[in-house]
Amino acid sequence: MNQYTFYLAGELFSQKHLVGNALLAKAVCQESKEKYLPVLPQDLEFRSANPRAIRDHDLLSLLQCDLALFHFDGPELDSGTVVEFMFAKFADIPSVIIRTDFREGGDQDRGGDPWNLMCSFYPRTETITLPCLKTATQAGQERQNIDSFTPETLEKNLQAQLEAVKLTAHEIISSFDKVLEEKPILTKGLLVPIYDYLGRFPNFAETPDKVKELIKNALESKKEKGLL
């Protein structure tokens, strides 16, 4: 069985974000029996680094991954996540978008994606909308009265939330399986020049030779796995 790395893109601004990302990443890895191995930017980034170094490391890490998972939560999508999503699409990386936020947004007609239409309709991309409260209910979380909060009920509902994360992970795994079956958009004649361009246009601070080597290795790995 091939193993595939996936880049988990999303907000990294609070402890809730970091904990949620870590729990979901672990669940996808475990429930897929380690078929899908997460790469978390929060484990790559150090805020002591300068902003350009953080951006460079994230984009190069994304480019080296086999797949990508994008959190499209919030009333407005996180701009950094959108940049990473478009970079992944330029690189023809199979991608999954997950939204657990139950708030509606965007400018699409009823039944469309609940975000700006410019972030929709791309190839090799699966979309999951899974409102968190609905998933928690499916996982067995119960509504509490104000006088019924006890250590036992808190533990029970915490376990329901963890089960909800597993349900979400299974949806993601199924979507990863689907996008892996889709044919690449990039033709063989375009692979080298496009990936060469992807190593140039962000104006990485790293030396051109090192970036070129990373790009070359990433491209060869993707070709070996039949991704490109």
C-alpha positions as CSV (number, residue, x, y, z in Angstrom):
1,M,0.0,0.0,0.0
2,N,1.3,3.4,-1.0
3,Q,1.5,6.0,1.8
4,Y,0.7,9.6,1.0
5,T,1.6,12.8,2.8
6,F,-1.0,15.5,3.1
7,Y,-0.5,19.2,4.0
8,L,-3.1,20.4,6.5
9,A,-3.8,24.1,5.8
10,G,-5.9,26.3,8.1
11,E,-5.9,28.9,10.8
12,L,-3.1,28.8,13.3
13,F,-4.0,31.7,15.5
14,S,-5.3,30.2,18.7
15,Q,-5.0,27.1,20.9
16,K,-8.3,25.9,19.6
17,H,-6.9,25.9,16.1
18,L,-3.8,24.1,17.0
19,V,-5.6,21.4,19.1
20,G,-8.3,20.9,16.5
21,N,-5.7,20.5,13.7
22,A,-3.7,18.0,15.8
23,L,-6.7,15.9,16.7
24,L,-8.0,15.8,13.1
25,A,-4.5,15.0,11.7
26,K,-4.1,12.1,14.2
27,A,-7.6,10.8,13.4
28,V,-7.0,10.8,9.6
29,C,-3.7,9.0,10.1
30,Q,-5.1,6.4,12.4
31,E,-8.5,5.8,10.7
32,S,-6.7,5.4,7.3
33,K,-4.3,2.9,8.9
34,E,-1.4,5.3,8.1
35,K,-2.2,5.5,4.4
36,Y,-2.5,9.3,4.8
37,L,0.3,10.9,6.8
38,P,-0.2,14.5,8.0
39,V,2.2,17.4,7.6
40,L,1.1,20.2,10.0
41,P,2.4,23.8,9.4
42,Q,2.1,24.4,13.1
43,D,4.8,21.8,13.7
44,L,7.0,23.4,11.0
45,E,6.7,27.1,11.9
46,F,8.4,28.9,14.6
47,R,7.2,32.4,15.3
48,S,10.7,33.5,16.1
49,A,11.5,33.2,12.4
50,N,10.9,36.1,10.1
51,P,7.6,36.2,8.1
52,R,9.2,35.5,4.8
53,A,10.9,32.4,6.2
54,I,7.6,31.1,7.5
55,R,5.9,31.7,4.2
56,D,8.7,30.0,2.3
57,H,8.8,27.0,4.5
58,D,5.0,26.5,4.3
59,L,4.9,26.8,0.5
60,L,7.8,24.5,-0.1
61,S,6.4,21.9,2.4
62,L,3.0,22.1,0.6
63,L,4.7,21.5,-2.8
64,Q,6.5,18.4,-1.4
65,C,3.3,16.8,-0.1
66,D,1.2,14.3,-2.2
67,L,-2.2,15.8,-1.2
68,A,-3.6,18.7,0.7
69,L,-6.4,19.4,3.1
70,F,-7.8,22.9,3.4
71,H,-10.0,24.2,6.3
72,F,-12.4,26.7,4.8
73,D,-14.0,27.8,8.0
74,G,-15.0,31.2,9.2
75,P,-17.4,34.0,7.9
76,E,-14.4,35.0,5.7
77,L,-11.9,32.5,4.6
78,D,-8.4,32.8,6.0
79,S,-6.4,34.6,3.4
80,G,-3.2,32.5,4.0
81,T,-5.2,29.3,3.5
82,V,-6.6,30.6,0.2
83,V,-3.1,31.4,-1.1
84,E,-2.0,27.9,-0.2
85,F,-5.0,26.5,-1.9
86,M,-4.3,28.3,-5.1
87,F,-0.6,27.3,-5.0
88,A,-1.7,23.7,-4.7
89,K,-4.0,24.1,-7.7
90,F,-1.1,25.6,-9.7
91,A,0.9,22.5,-8.8
92,D,-2.0,20.1,-9.7
93,I,-2.0,18.7,-6.1
94,P,-5.1,16.6,-5.4
95,S,-7.0,18.5,-2.7
96,V,-9.8,18.2,-0.3
97,I,-11.7,21.2,1.2
98,I,-13.4,20.8,4.6
99,R,-15.9,23.2,6.2
100,T,-17.2,22.4,9.6
101,D,-18.5,25.9,10.2
102,F,-22.3,26.0,10.0
103,R,-22.4,29.7,9.1
104,E,-23.3,30.5,5.5
105,G,-21.2,32.9,3.5
106,G,-20.0,33.7,0.0
107,D,-21.8,34.8,-3.1
108,Q,-23.0,31.5,-4.7
109,D,-26.6,30.5,-5.3
110,R,-28.5,28.3,-2.9
111,G,-26.9,24.8,-2.9
112,G,-23.5,26.2,-3.9
113,D,-20.4,26.3,-1.7
114,P,-20.7,28.7,1.3
115,W,-17.7,30.8,0.3
116,N,-16.6,33.1,-2.5
117,L,-17.1,31.6,-5.9
118,M,-13.5,32.3,-6.9
119,C,-12.4,29.5,-4.6
120,S,-14.7,26.8,-6.2
121,F,-14.9,24.6,-9.3
122,Y,-11.2,23.5,-9.5
123,P,-10.2,20.1,-10.8
124,R,-8.9,17.3,-8.6
125,T,-10.7,18.9,-5.6
126,E,-13.3,17.4,-3.4
127,T,-15.5,19.5,-1.1
128,I,-16.9,18.4,2.3
129,T,-19.4,20.6,4.2
130,L,-20.0,19.0,7.6
131,P,-21.5,21.3,10.2
132,C,-19.8,20.7,13.5
133,L,-23.1,20.7,15.6
134,K,-24.7,18.1,13.4
135,T,-21.6,15.9,13.5
136,A,-21.5,16.2,17.3
137,T,-25.1,15.1,17.5
138,Q,-24.5,12.2,15.2
139,A,-21.6,11.2,17.5
140,G,-23.8,11.1,20.6
141,Q,-23.3,14.5,22.2
142,E,-26.3,15.4,24.4
143,R,-27.8,18.8,25.1
144,Q,-27.3,19.7,28.8
145,N,-29.4,21.8,31.2
146,I,-27.5,24.4,33.2
147,D,-27.9,22.3,36.3
148,S,-26.7,19.0,34.7
149,F,-23.1,19.8,34.1
150,T,-21.1,17.2,36.1
151,P,-17.7,15.7,35.5
152,E,-19.5,12.6,34.1
153,T,-21.5,14.5,31.5
154,L,-18.6,16.7,30.6
155,E,-16.5,13.5,30.0
156,K,-19.3,11.9,28.0
157,N,-19.7,14.9,25.7
158,L,-15.9,15.2,25.3
159,Q,-15.8,11.7,24.1
160,A,-18.7,12.5,21.7
161,Q,-16.6,15.3,20.3
162,L,-13.7,13.0,19.7
163,E,-16.0,10.6,18.0
164,A,-17.2,13.5,15.8
165,V,-13.6,14.1,14.8
166,K,-13.4,10.4,13.7
167,L,-16.5,10.8,11.6
168,T,-15.0,13.9,9.9
169,A,-11.7,12.0,9.4
170,H,-13.6,9.2,7.6
171,E,-15.2,11.8,5.2
172,I,-11.8,13.2,4.5
173,I,-10.3,9.7,3.8
174,S,-13.1,8.9,1.4
175,S,-12.5,12.2,-0.4
176,F,-8.7,11.6,-0.5
177,D,-9.5,8.2,-2.1
178,K,-11.6,9.9,-4.7
179,V,-9.2,12.7,-5.7
180,L,-6.4,10.1,-6.1
181,E,-8.4,8.4,-8.8
182,E,-8.7,11.7,-10.8
183,K,-6.3,12.1,-13.7
184,P,-3.6,14.9,-13.5
185,I,-4.3,18.1,-15.4
186,L,-0.7,18.8,-16.1
187,T,0.6,17.0,-19.2
188,K,4.0,15.4,-19.1
189,G,5.5,18.1,-21.3
190,L,4.4,20.8,-18.8
191,L,5.6,19.2,-15.6
192,V,9.2,20.4,-15.6
193,P,8.6,24.0,-16.8
194,I,5.5,24.5,-14.5
195,Y,7.3,23.2,-11.4
196,D,10.4,25.2,-12.3
197,Y,8.1,28.3,-12.4
198,L,6.6,27.3,-9.1
199,G,10.1,27.4,-7.6
200,R,10.7,30.9,-9.1
201,F,7.6,33.1,-8.8
202,P,7.3,33.2,-5.0
203,N,10.8,34.7,-4.9
204,F,12.0,32.3,-2.2
205,A,14.8,33.6,0.1
206,E,16.5,30.2,-0.1
207,T,19.3,29.7,-2.7
208,P,18.0,28.9,-6.2
209,D,20.0,25.6,-6.2
210,K,18.4,24.3,-3.0
211,V,14.9,25.2,-4.2
212,K,15.6,23.6,-7.5
213,E,16.7,20.4,-5.7
214,L,13.6,20.3,-3.5
215,I,11.4,20.9,-6.5
216,K,13.1,18.1,-8.5
217,N,12.8,15.6,-5.6
218,A,9.1,16.5,-5.1
219,L,8.3,16.1,-8.7
220,E,10.1,12.7,-8.9
221,S,8.3,11.4,-5.8
222,K,4.9,12.5,-7.3
223,K,5.7,10.8,-10.6
224,E,6.7,7.6,-8.8
225,K,3.4,7.4,-7.0
226,G,1.4,8.1,-10.2
227,L,0.2,11.5,-9.0
228,L,1.6,13.4,-12.0
